[in-house]
Amino acid sequence: MNRFLFLFAILGFSGFLAYFSLFRTPERALGSAAVGVDISDGVRYVKSSTGSIDGQDLSFSGKTIPKEGYLRLSPISGVAYSGSPAPKLVEKSVSIGKGLYFFRLGDVFQDIAVEHADFRIKTLSRGNFYVDSRNPELLKIFSVSALLTIDLLDSKKTVTTAYVFPSTYFGYVPSYNTQLKDADILRVSTVNTIRYLDLETPEKDNPVFGNDTEASAFFQENIQFERFQAAEFKKAYETVFRLSDNVPSSDFAEEFGWYFLNKEKKSAILKGKLLRDLRNLAIGERCDDSKKCQNANLGISAIADTLAKMELVDPQLRTFGLAAIRQAYYLSYYEALGRSDTYFRSKTSNAFVSAVVRTTPGINVEYGDYAMLSEMHAAHYYGNTDASKLDEYLSAYVRSLLSGKVIRKTEFLPFSFFLKEYLGREDLPISRTTLDIAFFLVSVSNEYYATLASDDQRFSILTVLYYTYSKIADRIRKATAAEFLEQRDGGEYIKKEFVDEADNPSLPDGFVDSFDTLVKSFDSSYAKKQRELYASFLRKTSDKKISDTSTLLDKSLKGLRTQLSIFVDYGAYKQQLSLDEASRQASGIILEKELPDEEEIREYFSVFNGVEAPSLLVKNDYAKDGYYDIDVTINSRNFHFRFFWDNHVIENLTFENGGEKVDTFVHASVSLDEKKELYQKQVGMIKPEDPRYSFYVFENYFTNAYLSDRASFVALSQPDSEADTPTASSQTMDTETLIFVEQNLIQKDFRNIVDTFPINIANIDAKITDRTWNINLSGIRKNISGKGPTYALEFSGKYLFDQHAFYRMNVKLLDPTTLQPQLGGVSIQILPRSIPLKEIDKRTDELYDYVTQLVSLFASKTPSSAIISLTSGKLIVDGVEYDVAASQ
């Protein structure tokens, strides 16, 4: 009976292989036209009558790919061209001259550059792009779905590099290159044309083609061919990877292992097993039910295991297996382009790539940061994803940038320029999603702006941000007005379809909230940067460019605020419209001064301990300067700073100390309102009888932030049991840093390990270096035990707060009784260099066997250097390696 079942399964499997082989046969037609697909050597279409590939007029659905030619670069990469001479592949570069070119560079295992006399193109993501180089005075490049870097050349030397994002047109005039040495994207765009262009939207003035019917026909033929491939390969993929489960499994193979004396039968079973593994990986990565989805890593491990078994049977069988995995990737790539709503979330193609990398020695593939950006545009053009779905994808993508990383400095300007073009296009569909994209752009811009270290860098970027914000705000204002507002009865009203029977606004769900969030984010970002402009960049306010962009942005934001007031309080807005002009302009008056006078400012500062309020003087005219210039005595020292009443911000603070001017804080901008909230939150966690309490009382801010000695604070923070512990230089930390250490390290990160790896504030020295936390640790003591004696160890090193990991940790051996250094006080380096917070307890306990061996080897002499490598299980002393066997 068992033998019968086995033979039945083999017959079923043979049928599977026969069916799969149909897709390896040139004569197999996938569509109604006479075109086949051959995946025996990658993925390619063939003419069924001849089996030929290159240079043929391959017809499908009444369309043809360009007659002039196609240079095949890999199974799924190549370049279609019209004109002569034909493009040439030299090593990893395709050289082109005058002509029309459509590049398909979808293979992640192949890195291809494009060389032209006036430019060099490199891809940062998979995808397609079009080049028209027939006119040397205006070269046209349009990226359909790839992110490109384009080196602009002059006598073969790079003048500058431009980024071209998906769905972006670059009209390039090489004769302008002399003006563009090291220019950024904004400067490049002023002498060339760079704009977002959705080809799905008909345009009378299309800069890619204009009235050029030849170029338009060439481009559309290639786009249609890509769409055809996407649709047809989707069918092929579904057929190959959605077969019946009646394929012999590894369990079946183990149960009937005695049949495998026959090498051919074993090969057939393993081939079937591999195809099943690939199918399971495809299904697992595509399914929506989490209970049925398999883990990709497990699926890849299964494939690797099958390949290992193939190697044992016949090395050539493993070669077949490796080719099959790569074919699965090629097939999945084009199949993915045929999807729409599930495409952005799909990991199938990436999973197959991972399988190739895992099983093929010497292959390493890194997906670029912009892979998803390319994929969503590919889905838009080839998978019929509409504009609203593209908005959703882009919104999710920009949100992921906020949660995952800060954009690299070299990429911020190009990416913000791309979003500005995307949101600034004439056909922008106004919706909650597009508002969210704009909000995320403001947030990402703020993150980037905070990374800039110098005033000059910040000042130069303000022009970019103001220009970008103003263009986006103006486009959103116009699009919002066109969508929801109309002119009637002498004023602007909400359209009737967007109000209910009581004439109250009835806008799409969530739209007003998103609009409100965006306007407030614009206002907040603008107000803060304006304060910095006044405070830190005052010497440059005469710069006409920054002045013009600031004025333009302010005007655009006023328009958004007006629209927000309409949506939020439509009744009050209509009431205003019903008044005559004189009544509308009239407003109530306040008999008191609108701005605080000197006495009110004096009263505000009088709440701070140590401030001698009567000494406070305002030395300038606020109406003229936009800030108060203040002198005041605090704890017998003369302080000088600029003061803004809004949020009670102080800037450019200096003070006299012992006859010398202290200007350490001159570049800091501090909101006293924010500090008050921070201090009150912290002081609520400490009892009034705690000696540290006064350090967190807001009224002591000036004393604590600028004048206090930290040594007393450290002593108070140190547990009695650790009174003799060597302290780090914590006394140099200011109050804000101490609050950070208390809230984020002592009360959070280190609280998780304090019982086994005791760290207190005396062991920590934190400061901000290059706008990141630089946290040094020292004097951390821990005893470790094993079969032999107990060792007292003292640890030092760094803590990477953003990674929650210890870094470059070192340890010294101490005498358990006297706590004096042993082994000559040698500092022992610990590897790996980075140890996650959750692993530090386990890792430090692992040191026992290494320390035991070190003590045994050097009981009578002192080593000059020592390394404990937990990674390799070795002890390295004075350059000599010793294997360390862990105790059982």
N, C-alpha and C positions, 0 to 999 in steps of 0.2 A: 504493500500500500504506500509506504514511504517512497519507494522507488518510483511508483506511478506519479505521486505528487511532485517529485523532483523533476521528472521528465516533462510534466505539464508546465511547471514553472519555467523550465528552459525554453520550451516552445513559446511561452508568452514573452520571455525576454528576447528571444530571437525576433519576434515580431516587432518589439520595441526598437531593436537595433535597425531593422529593415525600415521602419517608419522614420527613424532619425536620419538614416542614410539618404532619404529623399532630399534632405536639405543639403546634402553634399553633392547632389547630381545637377550638372549644369542645365539639363533639359527640364528640370522641375519648375513649372510656372507658379508664381505666387499670386499673380493678379490676372486680370482678364487679358493683358497684353503678353506677348511672347518674351518674357523676361524671367530669368531664373536667378537663384541665389546659391552661391558656392561657399561653404564655410570650411572646406578642407584645408584652405590656406588663408584663414581670416574670413572676412565678410566682403563679398563683391557681387555685383550684378553681371550677368553674362547674357549674350544673345543666344537664344535657344538653338538657332539654326547653325551657328558657327562655333559657339563656345568661346568666341573672342572677347577680349576685355577692353584694351586701350584703343583709342582712335576710331571707335565705331559709333554709328548713329543708333544708340540704344533707345528704343521707343517704349513708352509705358503710358497707358491711359491717354493716348493722343498727344503726349508731350515728348520732347526729346532733350537729352542733355546736349551741351554745345558740341557742334560738329568738329570744331577746330582741334580739340584735344583735351586730354586729361592726364596729368602726371600723378601716378599712383605712388604714395609715400609709405603707406602701410595699409593693412586691410580696411581700416576705417578713416584713413587720412589721405589727403591728396589735394591737388589744385587743378581746377578747370580753368582753361585759358582761351582767349580769342585774340589772335594776332601772332606775330613772329618777331624775333625768334622765340622758340618755346622756352619755358622756364627750365632751369637746370638744377639738379640736386648735387651739391658739392659738400661732402661730409654731412654736416648737420644744418646746412643753409641752402635755401632755394633762392637762386638769383633770377631777377626779372628785369625786363627792359620796358619798352612801350607796349601797352596792351590792356586788356580787361582780364582780371583774375578773380576767381572765387576760391578762397582757401577753406578746406575742411580739415581742421587740426583737432581731431577728437581723441587721439591715442595718448593716454597718459604715460605710455612706455616710450614715447618718442618726443624729443625736444627739438623743434624745428624753428629756425629763424628765417626771416625774409630779407634779402639784401637787394637794395636798389642804389643807384648812384647818389640819390638825394636823401635816402632814409634807410633805417634798419628797424624791422619790426620783430619784437619778441612777445610771446604770449605768456601771461600770468595765469591763464585758466584755459580749459578746453573750450573749443567753440569755432565758429565760422566768421569770416570777414571778407570784405570785397575791396579790391583795389582797382582804380582806373588811373593808369599812368600814361595815357596817350598824349596829354597836353603837358609839356614840361613846365608851363607857367602856372598851372593849377592841378595839383595831384589830389585825387579824391580817395579817401579811405573811409569805409563805413563798416563798423563792427556790428554784426548781427547778434552774436552771443558770447564773444570773447573779450577778456580784458587785455589790452595791448599796451606795451610801452614802445614808443616810436622815437628813436634817436634821430634828430634832425641833423643832417650832415652838411658840411661845407668842406670841399676838397678831402673827402673821406674822414674828416675829423668831426666828432660830435659837438654840436653847438649847445644843444640842450635836449632834454628828454620830455616828451609829452605823454600823458596817460590818456588812452581812449577807452572808455567803458562800453559795455554792451548797449546796443541800440543808439550809438553815438556816431555822428558824422564829423569828419575832420577834413576841411578844405584847406590844403597846405600849399603855400606859395613859397617855393625854395628861395626866391630872390630876396625875401625878407629876413633870411637867417642871420645876416650881419647885424641885425638889431636885437637878436635874441640870445646873446651869450649868457648862459646860466640862468635864463629867464624861467619864472614859474608858470603854472598853467594859465593864470590870469593874464599875464603879459603875452603869452603865446596866443591866447584867444583874442587879444586886441588887434593883432596883425593878420591872424588867420581866422577861419570860421570853425568853431567847435560848438555843436549843439545836439541835444537829445532829439531823436527823430523816430517816432513810432511809424513804421511802414504800413501798419494796419490802418492808419488814419489817412484818407486821401488828402493830398495837398496839391494846390495849384502850382506852388513854387517849391518843387522838390529839388534841393541842392545836389542830391546824389545823381540825378539823371537829367532834370530839366526837361528839355524837349528831345533829348537824345534817345531815339527809339532803339538804336542798336544796343546801347548800354542797358536800357531798361529791359529789353527782351533777354539779354544774356543773364542779367541778375535774376529775373523772375523764373527763367528756366531752371536755374540752379536752386532757387528757393523751392520751387515745385518738386524738383527731384528729391530734395531733402525731406519734404513732407511725404512724398510717396514712400521713400525708404522707411520713414518713421512708422507710417501706417502698416506697411507690409511686414516689417520686422516685428511689429507688435503681434501680428497674427502668428508669425513663425515662432516667436518667443513663447507665446501662450500655448502653442501646440507642443513644443519641446518640453516645457517645464510644467505642463498641467496634465501629464499622462496619468494613467491608472496607477494605483499603488501596487499592482501585481508584478513587481519587479523583485527578483531574488534579493534578500537582505543579507547582511553579514551574519545575522543569527542563523539563517538558513544554511549559509556556507559552513558555519561551525558545526551545525547538527549533522551535515552530510559531508564532512571533511574527507571521508575515505574516497569520494569521487575525484578529489583533486590530484590524484596520481596522474591524471591526464592533464598535461600542461595547457592544451588548447581550451579545455573546459574551464580550467581555473582562470585563464586569461579572460574568457568570455564573462565569467561571473564577476571578476574584478572590474571589467569595463562597465558592466551593468551597475555595480555598486557605486562606481565613481559618478555615473550619470544620475543615479538616485541621490547621491550626496549633493550634486550641483542643483538638482531639482529641489531638494529640501531647503538648500540655502536660499534659492530664489523665492520659494513659497514663504519661508520663515521671515524673510526681510520685507515681503510685500503685504503680509496679512494684517488685518485690522484688529483681530481678537488677540489680546495680550496673552490669554491662556494658551493659545495655539502657536504663538510666535516662538520660534526657536532663537536662542542666543547665537549671534553671528560667529562669535569666537568658537563656540562648540561646533558649529557647522564647518568652519574652516579647519578645525582640528580633525574632524572626521575625514575631510578630504585629504589632509596630510597623512593620516593613518592609512588610507587606501593607497596612496602613492607609495608609501613605504612597503606595503605588501606587493605592489606591482614590481618594485625594484627587486624583491626577492625572487620573483618568478622570472623576470626578464628585463634588463635595463631598457630595452627598446619599448617595452610595455609602459614603463614610467614616462618615457619620452612622449608616447601617445597620450598619456594622462595629462601631462603638462600642456600639450597643445590643446586638449579638450577644454581645460580650464580657461585658457586664453580665449578660445572660441566663445565660451560662455560669456566672457566679458564683452567681446566684440558684439555679440548678439544683443546683450542687455543694453549696450550703449544706445543703439539705434531704437530699440524697443522703448527705452525710457523717453526718447523724444516724442513718441507717439502718445504719451499720457499727458493729462492736463492737471486736474485737481489733485491727484496724488503725487505728482512728479516732485514737487519741492520737498516733500517729506520722505521720498524714497531713498533707500540706502542700497538697493540691489546692486547697481553697477559698482558702487564703492566696495561692496562685500566681495564681489568677484575679483576686483583689483587686489584686495587684501589677500585673497586666496592665492593669486599669482605670486604676490610678494612673499608670502609665507612659504611657498613651496618651490620657488625658483631661486637658487643661490645667486647672489650678486645683484639682485634687483631691489631698488629702493625708490619708492614713489611717494611724493608729498603733494597732497592736494593744496592748492593755493587758498589764501584767505577769501578769494573772490569766486571760488568754485560755485557756490550756491547762487551768487549773483548771475553768473553765466547760465546756470541751469534753468533759472526761472525765466530768463529771456528766451532760451531755447524752447521751453515749454510754450511760451507766448507765441512764437512764430511757427513752430512745427507741431505743437500739440493743441492748438486752438484755444489756449488760455486767454480769456478776455482781459480787458484793461483793469477791471475791478479786482480780478483775481491776482493780476500782477501787482497791484497796489498792496494787497494783503501779504503777498510774498515779500515784497520789499520792506513793508512795515515790520514783519517778523525778523527779517534779516538785520535791519538797523537796530532793532531792539536787542538782538543777540550780540551785536558789537558792544552795546553798553554793558551787558552782563558779563561778557567774556573777556574783553580786553579794551585797551585804549589804542586807537589807530596810530600806527607808526607815523612819525613826523613827516617822513618823505611822502606819505600817502594821504595825509589829511587834506591838503589843498586840492589834489585831484578828485578825491572822493566827495568833498563838500561841493566842489564845482559841479560834479556829476549830479548830485542831489538838487543843487540849485537849478540846473538845466531841466531835470526831471520834473520838479515842482513848478518851474517857471514857464512851461510850454503852454501854448495858446489853448490846447484842447484838454487842459487839466480837469479831470472829473472831481469836483469838490465832494468830499465825503469825510466821514469820521476817520477812515483809514489814511487818507492823504494828510489830514491834520496831524495824525499821530506820527507820520513820517517826518513832518516838519518839526514837531516837538522833539523827536529823537535826534534830529540833526542839531538842534540847539543844545541838547544835552551832551551829545558827542563833542560838539565844538567847545563847550565849557570844560569838558574833561581834557581836551587837547590844550586849550588855553592855559589850564592850570599846570601843565607840564613845562611850560616855557620858563626858563630860569632868569632871563635878563629883561630889563625894561625895554630895551631896543627891540627884542624879539616880540614882546607883547604889543608894543606900539605898532610895529609893522603888520602884525596880524589883524589888528583892529580894523584897518581899512578893508581887508578881505571879509571879515565877519560882518561889518556894517553893510557892505555892498551885497553880500549873499543874503543876509537877513532882509534887507530892503526889497530885493527882487522877489524873494519868496513871499514876503508879507503883502507886497503889492499884487502879485498874481493871485494869492488866496483871497484877497479883498475883492478883486474883480470877478473871480470865479464864484465867490459866495454871493455877490450882488446879482450876477447873471442867473444863478440857480434859484435863489430864494426871494429876491427883492424886485420891485418894479416901481416905476415912476407913475404916480397918478395924483390928481387933486393937489398939484403943486408941491408934492413931497415924495419921499421914498418910503414905501410900505412893503410889508411882507406879502408875497403873492397869496391870492385867495386859496389856492390848493394847499397851502401850508398853515392855515389857521382853522380853528374849529368854529362851531356855530356861535360861540360867544366872542369870536374874534380874538381868541388867545392863540399864541403860536403853537403849532403842532408839527414840529420838525422831526426828522428821522431820529430814531432812538440813539441816544448817546452823543449826538452831534454837538449840542450846546455845551455839554461838559468838556468835550475834546477841544472845542473852539475856545472856551474859557481857559483851559489848561495851557493851550498854545499861547494865547495872548499874554497870560501872566508870565509864562516862561520867557517870552520875548522881552517883556517889560523888565523883569527881574535881571536878566542877563545884560540888557542895555543899561539899566540904572547902575549896576555894579561896575561895569566897564567905564561908564561916564565918570564915576567917582575916581577910578584909577587914572583916567585921562586927566582929570583936574589935578589930582594929587601927585602922581609919579611922572606924568608926561607934560606937565604944565609948560615946560620950555618949548614944546612942539605944537602947541595949540594953534599956532599960526599956519600950520601945514594945511594948505587948501584942500587937498584930497581927503584927508580925514574929516575936515570940516564939512565938505560937501556930502560925503557919504553919511555922516552923522545926521545932517539936516534931512537928507532923503529918507533915512530910516525912521527918524522921528515923525515925519509926515505920514509914512506908510503905517506906522503903529497907531497913530491917531485915528486913521481910517478903520483899522481893525477894532479899536476900542469903541468907536461909534457903532459899528455893526453889533458888537457884543452887547452894548446897552440896548439896542433894538430887541435882540433875542431874549435878554434876561428880564427886561422891564418894558414890555411893549406898550403897556397902558400909559406909563409916564412919558414914553417917547411920543406917542400919538397926542398926548396932552400938549406937549411942547409944539408939535406941528400945528395945532389948532390956534395957537397964539399969533398975534401980529409980531412983526420983527422987533418993535420996541419992547414989547412985553417979554418976548423970548430972550432978549439980551439982558433984561433987568434981572437982578439977583439981590438977595438980602445982604446986609452988611454986618460986619462984626466990629464993634467999636474998639476992641483991643487990637494990639499989633498982631499981624499975621505971623511974623517970625519972632522968636524969643529975643528979648533984649538981654543986655549984659547981666542984669540982676537975676533973670531966670536961669541963665547958664550957670551963674555962680551958685545959685540954689541947687541946681542939679548936681554939681560936683561936690557940694558940701557933705553929701551922704558918705563919701569915701573917707575912710580913716587915714589920717596923715595929711589930707588936703587942707591947706590954709585958705579957705574960701575968700576971705577979704582981699587976698593978694591977687586973685584972678583978674586978668585984664584981657579984653578983646582988642587987638592992635590993628584991625583992618576993617574995611567996608564989605560986609557980606554980599550986598547987592552987586558989587563990582566983581568980587573974586569967586563967589559961589561957596565959600567956606569961612569959618571963623578961625583967625590966627590967634592962638591963646598962649599967654604966659601965666604960670601959676607955681606957687611954692608947695612942694610935697615933701614932708619929713626933712625940712630945712634945705631942700635942694630945689633949684630952679628948673622947672619943666617947660618945654615949649613944644607945641604940636598944632596941627590943623584939626578942626572939629566940624563935623556935619551933624546937624540936629536930627535928620532922618536916620533912624536906627542907632543914633548916638555913636557915630563912627569917628575914631581918632586915627590920624595918619602922620607920617614924618615926625615921629616923636624923638626928641633928644633931651638930655638933662645934664646938669653940672654935677660932678662927683669929685670932691677934693680938688676943685679948681680946674678939672679937665672935663672936656665935653664928651659925653657918651652918645654915640650915634648908631649903636648896634641895632636899634629898632626903627631906623629911619625909613626902611622900605616896607615895614609891616602896615597892614590896614586891618584895624580891629574894630568890630562892632561890639560895643559895650552891652547892647541888648542881648546879643548872642552869647557873650561871655556870662552874663547874668543867668541865663537859662542853663548853661553848662554847669556853672558853679552850684546853683541851687539843686540841680539833679544830684550832683556828687555829694554835697553837704548833707543831703537827706539820708545818705547811707552811713554817715558817721555820727556817733553819739557826741553831744556837746562836751562831755567830760573827757573825750579822747584828746590828747595833746595836739594831734594833727588837725583838729577841727578848725582852728583859725586860718590854716592855709587854704581852706575851701570856702571861706566866708567872702561873699562878693564885695562887701564894703572894704575888704583888705586888698582889692585887686591891684592897685598901683604899688603898694608895698611888696606884695608877693611876686608880681610879674616883673618888676624892675629892680627892686632893692634888697630882697631877702637873701640870706645865706642859706643854702640848701643843706648844709651839714647837719643842722639841728633837725630838719625834717627827716633826713635819712635815719638818723639815730632814733627818732621817735617811731619810725616805720619798721624798725628792725626788731624781730622777736627777741625776748630776753635770752632764750636758749641759744641764740646765734650771736650773742654779743661780741664774741671774739672773731666772728667771721670777717675776713678781709672784704672791704666794701669796694664797689665800683665807684666811678666818679659821679654818682647820682646827685651829689650836691650841686652839680653844674646844670641840672635840668630845671627849666622854668616851670611855673605852676601848670600851664597848659599841657606840657609834656608829662608832668607827674599825673595829671588827670587821665591822660591817654594811657599811661602805664597802669594806673590803678584800674581803670574801667575795662581795658581791652586785654591786658596781660595778666595782672594779678587776679582780677575777679572773673576772667573768662578763660583764656588759653591755658595759663599755668595752674589755674584752679583744678583742671582736669588731671594734673599729674603731681600735684603738690605732696601727696602722701608718699609717693615713691621717688620723685625727683624734685626735692624741695627748692623752689626758687622764691625769694622775697625781693622786695624793692631794693634792698641793699646790694643785690647781685646784678642789678640792671643799670645800664647807662644808655639812654635813648636820645637821639637827636635827629633832626631832619637834614639830610645831605642830598643835594640834587633832587629835591622834592620827593624823596622817598624816606621811609623810616630806616635809620641805621641803628640797630639795637645790638649792643655788646653785652655779653654775659661774663661774669667771673665769680670766683669764690663759691661755686655751687658744690656742696659736699653731700656725698652719698656713700653708704657702706654697702658692699656686695659680699655675699656669702656663697660657699659651696661646700665641697667635701673637706676642704682644708681650712686654713685660717680665714678670718674675716678681714677684708681690705677696706681701708678708708681712702676714698678717692675725691679729688677736687677737680671740677670741670670748668672749662671756659670755652668761649667761642662766640658765635653770632646767632641771632634768631631772625629768620625771614618772615616778617609778619604777613605779607601778602600771600605767602605760600604755606604759612603755619608749619614751619620746619626749622630744625636746628641746622646750622651750617658751620663747617670747618671746626668741629669740636675737638678740643684737646683735653687731656686728663693728666693729673699728677698723682703719684702715690704718696700718701701721708702715713706717718706713724699713728696708729689708732689711739694711742694714749696721749702723746704730746702734740699731735697734729703737725709735726715738723715734716718737711719734705724728705722723701726717701729717694734712692737711686740717683743721688746728686741733684735732685730737683729737676730731672729731665722732663720736658713737656712731651707727652706721647700723643701723636696725631691719630685720629680715628677716621677710618674709611668705612662706608661711603661718606663723601663730604656733606651730603644732605640727608638728614634723618627726619622724617615726618613726626609731628608732635605725638601722634598716637602710638608711635613705635619706639619712643625714646626710652621708656621703662624696660621694654624687652631687650632693646639693643644694649643698654648699659649693663643689664644682668649678664649678657653674653660675654662681657669683658673678662669674666672671672678666670676662665681657662687661659686666656692670653696673659693676664697679669701674673697668674701662677707660674707660667712658663718663663716670663720675663724675670721674675724674682729668682727662679731656679738658675737661669743662665747667668745672671749678673749679681749673684749674692756677694761676690768679693771684688767686683769692679764696677765702675760707673759708665754707662753707655752715653755716647754723645748725641745720639738721635734714635728715635724709636717710632714705628708706625704699626698700629693694629688695623689690619684689613679684615673687617668682618665679611666683606664681599668675597674675598678669595680664600679666607680661612688661614691667613698667613700672618706671622709676626716678623717684621722687618727691623732689625737692629743694626745700626752702623752699616747699612747697605747689604747685610746678609739676611736671606729669607729662611724662616723656620716654619714648617707646617705645624698647625695646632689642631690637635684632635679634641673635639668637645667631649666633656665628661658625660657618661651615661647615667 
